[in-house]
Amino acid sequence: MRRHARSIKREAVLAAAALAIGTFALMPMPWASAAGKPPASPAATPVADGWNGSWSVSPQSGGPSYANQTLRQIVHTSIGGTSAQVRISNVFGTAPLTVQNVHVAQRSSGSSVNTGTDKAVTFGGQTSVTIAAGQSAVSDSTAFTVAALSDVAVSFYLPNSTGSATYHQQGNQTNYVANGNVSASATLSGAVTNGSYSFLTNLDVQNTAATGSLVTLGASLTDGVASASDDNRRWPNDLAVRLQNSGRTVGVLNQGISGNRLLVDGAGQSALNRFDRDVVGQSGVRWVIFSDDPINDLGSTNPPPTSAQLITGIQQLISRAHSAGLLFLCSTLTPYQGASYWTQTGETAREAVNAFIRGSGSGCDGVVDQDTATHDPANPTYLLPAYDSGDHLHPNEAGLQAIADAVNLSLFDSTSTPPASSTVMLRAHANGK
């Protein structure tokens, strides 16, 4: 609990600094027009306190209510570690939330766990924690071996009526709800299933080799819509596999919310309004990839914002990331002609945003060219047919893999950022290698 209080204080300080500094005046580096490559940067170093994010989801309001029930929720890790801690959120609750009998274990299949790996989790040395409305709680360190790219079951008992849960709606994962206090059971007999996450938002690990966490901030493309349930084929999952196979120990934290927007609340708080909590507040965060939110601004805001308004919003995120010492990686916006909310006005704005992101003066620390990775070369305002899930908006699993493959992994070999007051931004274009 003490650690959580420090996290809240840090977020408030960073937010105040961002407001004071405002949007940077952006200038290209002198070398940008010459070799097109940044100078050598220091190699990434391990996270100072050893805690690094391995899995996360973004909290939203409006979840179901529970009482006298056990939740067993399955999380798919990015990196492994020798110890674990979990974060439970009541940020959108209206009353205190009591959570008891928290356990972590390796999942075997379905709702079943390997009981030989089961560990009880405590909060301030206690097996029960009460979390005030609007707050979250981080557990004590638990000696629990976490494997990279594996399934961990996090189980806890909710003794009282919770009211509407703080949850993550688009989980794309089968989770389990059973009656009574059965967190330590090997299998949850008679459990009902759902595809969301309730109250649980993070699994962090200690790993001396970890060099930081990457947060993928976005909307439905990032959240994994059009990937199959339980497949773990969202593009951030695919990127985690690439990083692991490359020998890099970088946690990947998915902070996508389906329907989310950059400028306006709706499906979750806007990217601007949730940035401090969902990005800066993550354990070990050093990088952020900002993805697909502006597509929803163009398609579901009436009237839609101009490209200039979207660009200003992106610049504000860049400024706040740099104020927090983070590298900010921009994504071009994928094509969506043929989708129900496509308009020519939106298309013109999308192309203008993409031109800004690709430009040398954007202030982005790197570019992930999702547009080039997914569009049809013969019809560049459309998804490549082989990547189209059928709604002309969401890439299928092959398209999500193409997005992950477009990320230049060398971007994660440096954690240095310019001073927050600098008018010059480090920049490196991704080429998918």
N, C-alpha and C positions, 0 to 999 in steps of 0.2 A: 504493500500500500504506500509506503514511503516513496518507492520508485515512481509510482504513478503520479504522486503529487509533484515530483520534480519534473516529470514529463509535461504536465499541464503548465507549470511555470515556464518551461522552455518554449512551449508553443506560443504563450502569450508574449514573451519577449521577442520572438522571431516575427510575430505578426505586427507588433508595434514598430519594429525596425523596418519592415517592408513598407508600412504606410508612410514612415518618415522619409525613406529614400525615394520612393516613387519609381516610375519607369525610367530605365536607363536610356541615355543617349547612345545609340548603337553605332559602332564603327567597325569596319573590317580590320582584321589583323594585317600588318604590312606584307606578310608572306602569302596572303590568301590568293593574290592574283599571279604569283610567281610559280612556285612549285605545287600549290594546291594542297599542301600537307602541313599539319601543325608541327612545331618543333617537338623534339623528344620531351616527354613528361615523366615525372617520377613514377615508378611502378606502384601499384596499389599495395597498401600495407594492411595487416590484420586490424579488425575493429578493436578499439581500445579496451572496452569492458568485456569483450568476448561474446556478448549477446548479439545475435543476428537473426533477422526474420527468415523463416523457412516457408511459412504459409500464412495467407490472410484473406479475408473478404471485407468489403466495405459495409458498414452498418447502415441500415435504412429503418424508417418508421413503418408501423402498420402490420406487424407480424401477428401470428395467432397467440392465444392465451393458453397457459399451462397451469396445472395444479396437481400436486401429488403424482408427478410423472418424472420419469428418467429420460433424458435425451442422450442418445449415442450418435455422435456426428463424426463422419469420416473425412479426414483431411489428407491431401496428397502433398507430400513434402517436396521442396526443391533441393535443399542441402541437408546433410545429416549433422549430428552432433552427439556429444556425450551427456548433456543435460538438457532439460526442456523447461519451458514455462509457458503458461497459457494466459490469454487475456480474455476476460468476459466483460461484455459491454451492456450497460443500461442507459446509454446516452440518449435514447429516445423514450425511455420509460417515464411514467408519471408518478411512480411510487417506488419506495425501496424494493430491491430485488434480493431475495435470499437464495443462495446456491449452496448445496451441501454435497458431500461424498463425491468429490471430483476425482476421476481416474483417467490415466492415459495407458494405452496398451497398443501393441502391434495388432492390426486387424488381420484376421486370417481369411474370412470370406463372409459376405452378408453382414449380419449383426454380430458375428462371432469374433472373439479375440483370442490371442495366445495368452492364456492366463499366467504363464511363466514370465511374461514381460510386464504384467500389470503393476502399475505403481499408483499409490494414492498421492494426490496433489493437495498441498496446503496453502493457506493465505495467512501470512503472519503467524505461522505455526499452528493455525487452527484448521479444522476440517470443514468449517462453515464460514461463509463470508456474506455480509449484507452490503449491497452496493447502492448508494444513493441515486435517485433519479438524476439523469444527466451526467453520470460518472461511469468509469470503468475500473476494473481491478486486475492487476497483474499478479500471478501466483508467485510463490516461492520457487526457487530453483529445485528441480526434481531430477534425481539421478536416474535417467532413463535414456537408453541408447536409441537414437533416432537414425534410421537409415535414409540416405538420399533417395529421392524418387520413389517413396514407399507410402503405404497407407497407415495412418495412425488413427485409432479410435479415441475420441475424447468424450467421456461420459460424465454426466452430473445429474443430481436430483434436485427438483424444484418442489419444495414442500407446500408452498402457498400459492394462491392465485397470483399470477404474474401480471395480469393485464396484458395489453397488446405488446408483443415482444419487439425488442430491437432485433432486427433480423436482416439477412441478405436473401432477397427473393429468388434470384436466378442462380441456384446453387449448382445445377447440373450434376448433382451427386445424390444418391439414395442415402438418406439418413433415417434414424429410427427413434420412435417414441413408444415407451412402455409404461404401464401403470406401476406405481409404487417406487420404492427405493431399491433399485437393482443395478446400480452403477458397476458393481464389482462382478456381476454375473458373466459367465463365459459367453452366453447367448441370450438375447432378449426374446423370450418366448411370447408369442402373441403380439409382437410389436407392430405398429402401423408405420407406414413410411411416408416421407415427403421429400421434396427436392430442394428445400431451403436450409439455411443455417440460422439458428436462433441463439442469440446472446454471445455465442463464441465467435471471436473475430481474428484471433492470432495464435499461432504456435511459433515460438522462438526457440533457438537452440544456442548452445555454446559450442564453438568450433574454433580452435586456435588457428586454423588455416583460412578461415573466412575473411574475405576482404571487403565485405559490405553487402548491403541489400539494394536491389533494384526494385522500384515501385513502378508498375505499369498502370497508369491512370487513364481511364477511358470509359467507354459506354459498352454497348452490346457486343461489338466485335471483340473487345478485350474480355468481356464477361463470358464469352464462349458460346453465345447463341449460334445455333446450327451445328455445333459439335454434339456428339451423342452423349447422353447421360452416362456417367461413370467411366467414360473413355479417357478423361484427363487429356484432352486434345485441344484445349484452348491455346491460342498462340503463346501466351506466357508459359504454359506447361511445355510446349515444344521448345521454347527458348531455354527453359531450365535444363532440358535434356541436352541441348547443344552446349551450354555452358559447362555442364557436368562432364560431357564427353571430351571437351577441350582441356580439361584439367583445371578449370577455374572454379573456385568455391565462392559463388555469388548467389545469395538468396534471391528468389524472384517472388514478389508479393503482388498478387492480382488485386488491384483496386478499381476494377471495372464495375459499373452499374448499368444495367440495360435501360436504355432510354435517357441516360444522363446527358446533361448539357454543360457547356462551358460557362455561360453567362446567367442562366435562369434556373432556379429550383424547379423541380417537377418530380421526375423519377429519381429520388434522392436529392440531396443538396447539390447545387452546381459545383463544378470543379473549383471555381474561385472560392466558394464558401466552405468547402471541405478540405482544401489543400493542407492547412496546418495539421488537422487531425489525421487525414488519410495518407499523407505523404511525409511531412516533417515529423510526425509522431511515431513513425515506424522504427523498430529496433535496427540499428546499424545502417540506416538508409544513407546511401551515397549518390545514387543515380535515380532519375525518374524519366520514363518515356511517356510523353503525353500523346494520346492516340486519337480516338474517333469522336469525342464529345461534340465538336463543332458541326458534324453532320446532322445531329439532332437539333441543334440550334437553328440550322437552315430549314429543316423539314417540319419541325413541330412548334416553332414559335411564330406567333401571328401579331404584328408583321415580323418577318424574319429579320435578323440583324444584317447589317452591311458587312462586307469583308473587312472594312476599317475597324468596326466594332469588335469583330472576332480577333483581328490582329492585335488590337489594344489589350484584349483579355489575355492572349497568349504572352504578350510582353510583360504583363503584370505577373503571370505565373513564373516566367523566367527570372524576373527581378526577385521575387520571393524565394525561389529556389536558390539563387546565388546568395541571397542574404543568409540563408540557412547553411551555406557551404556545400550545396548539392550541384551536381552536373545535370543539366536539363537537356534532354534529347527530344527533338520534335519529330512528329510523324506527319507526312503528307496524308491528305484525306483520300480515302478510297473512292472509286466511282460508284454512283448509285442510280444512274439513269435506268428507268424501268420500275423503280421502287414506287410505292403508292404516293409518297410525298415529294418526289422529285419535281423540280420546276427549273426553267431556264434561268431564272433569277438566282436560284440556289446554286446551279451549276457554274454560273459566272463567278459567284462569290467563292465557291470551292476552288476554282482555278486560280483566283487571286490569292487566296490563303496559301495554296501550294507554291505559288511563285514567291511569296514572301518567305516561306520556310526554306526554300531552296536558295534564296538569295544570300549573298555574303554578309549582309548587314542585319540579319535577323536576330542575332544574339543567341541562337541555339548552339549548344555545345556539341551537337551531332545531329544528323538527320537519318531517320528510318524511312525510306521511300516506299511506303505501303501502296501508294498509287501505282508506281511503276511495277511493283511486285505482283499486282493483282489485276491490272486493267487488260482489256483486249487490245493488242496493238493495232488491229484493224478498226476498232471502234473504241477509242480510249475513254469515252465517257461511260462505258459499260464494263462490268466485271468480265474477265475471261470466262467463257462458258464452262470450262472445266473446273473453275473455282466458284461458280455461282450455286448457292444452295437452292435456288429456285425463286427467291423473292427479289433478286437483283440488288440486294442491299448487304446481306450477310454472306461472307465467304464460307464455303463448306470446309471440312477438315483439311483437304488439300490446299485450299486457299489460305487457311490459318497457318499451315506449315510454311507456305510461301512468305507470309508476313514474318514469321520467326526467322526464316532463312535470310531475310533482308537486313537483319541486324548485324552490324559489324562488331564482332566480339572483342576486337582490340579497343573499343570504346571503354571497356571495363578494366583495362590495364592501368588506368590513371584515375586518381580520386582528387586531384588538385583542381581548384576553381580559382578564378580571378578574385581579387578583393571585392567586397560587396559594393564599394563606391567607385569601382573602375568603370570607365566608359568603353572599354575594349573587352570583348568576349572571346574566350578560347573557342575554336570551331574546328570540327572534324567531320567530314561527310562519310556516311556509312556506305560501304560497297558490298555488303553481304558476306565478307570473308571473315 
